[in-house]
Amino acid sequence: MDNNFNPQGMPQQTTPTPTPTGVSQQPQQFIPQPQNIPPQLGPDGKPIYQPLDKRLIKACRHKAEKRWYRRLFVLNLLIIVAAIAYFVYSMDDNQKYYDDIADYYASAIQEAQEKTESDESQRSDHSSDSEENEKQDTLEDKINDMPENIEYLVMIIFTVIAIPFVVSYAYAQYRSMSVRITEKTYPEIYAIVEEYAQKLGMKRVPKIYMVQGNGILNAFSSFIPFRQYIEIYADLLEVAYREYHDMATIRFIIAHEMAHIYYKHATMHYYYGMMFSQAIPILGPTASRTREYSCDRLAQVLSGSDGMDAMMTLIAGIHLYRQVDKIDYVQHAVNVKGFFVFCYNLVSSHPVMSKRVIALADPERKSGALY
């Protein structure tokens, strides 16, 4: 990013953004400049931010993101249709399976009734108990020996039904073990979320929580039915917020997660659209990398930060990230190549850091490299 990048209501940056070696220092604006409109004050004294131009937000999206989502959506649909077609095609075999279990179960019931009517000594015979246990085990084996087509269909139905309960359970866990960030608890951070919600034209401000990560540096956006939320690990905020008061890094991290919410990445219907296809190696991770690039770029627009320090926290850690020379890092990052780097990136849900940082530093703000 260049020095003149100045989103709405944000002060201009005073430090240059590192540029990959061999790239022109004069930026060709791939993403149009947002207008620098100072926020107005509402009746309650809070700033009111103008929504960003939809064309600006659209330009931030990785050029391949929608294309990859359509591919996974179609593939996901084909997986479901194939499972149903396989089930219908194997209906005769399935009927035999059901009849076999029903016949065996009926015979077991009949034998149990006959034993009940027998004399007391016969019922207490240990050999009879052994036979009964053996028949029970056989019945269980028959039930477990389910045809593949039934297993596939049951798995799909169970997953579709279970997802709302699973995500709601996870939300309950995070909510009960977190500190919710509000106007009274960490008001500076809450003001950032509120600002971004206005700039993105959201109808309501997503809830944001801080959870103890025990050394893990992470933040994520997730969903429950009809609602999205953000979780930030305390270790990521502790030094940046308390020691350095590095609000630019915090702004970028939150902006990245808000971008996931705006682009509908953290919604139930988006997840359902590629629920099974995203688990396919290479395909799912590639689509995921497009989403990360999109959110990084929109985070630059929202936060007014190049995002480099935020990446350095993930690379060097919360105590050393400020000492990393970003220009030197970018100059070395362009040489991080090779077959095994390619393979590692290919199966990763996030771009490798060298590619991700180079994309952030690109003065033309093009879509990041997927491979």
Secondary structure, DSSP 8 states (H G I E B T S, - for coil): --TT---TT-----S-----TTS-SS---SS--------EE-TTS-EE-----HHHHHHHS-TTHHHHHHHHHHHHHHHHHHHHHHHHHTHHHHHHHHHHHHHHHHHHHHHHHHHHHS-HHHHT-HHHHHHHHHHHHHHHHHHHS--HHHHHHHHHHHHHHHHHHHHHHHHHHHHHTEEE--SSSSHHHHHHHHHHHHHTT-SS--EEEEE--TT---EEEEEETTEEEEEEEHHHHIIIIIIS--HHHHHHHHHHHHHHHHTTTTSHHHHHHTTTGGGSTTHHHHHHHHHHHHHHHHHHHHHSS-SHHHHHHHHH-TTTGGGS-HHHHHHHHTT--SHHHHHHHHT-SS--HHHHHHHHH-TT-------
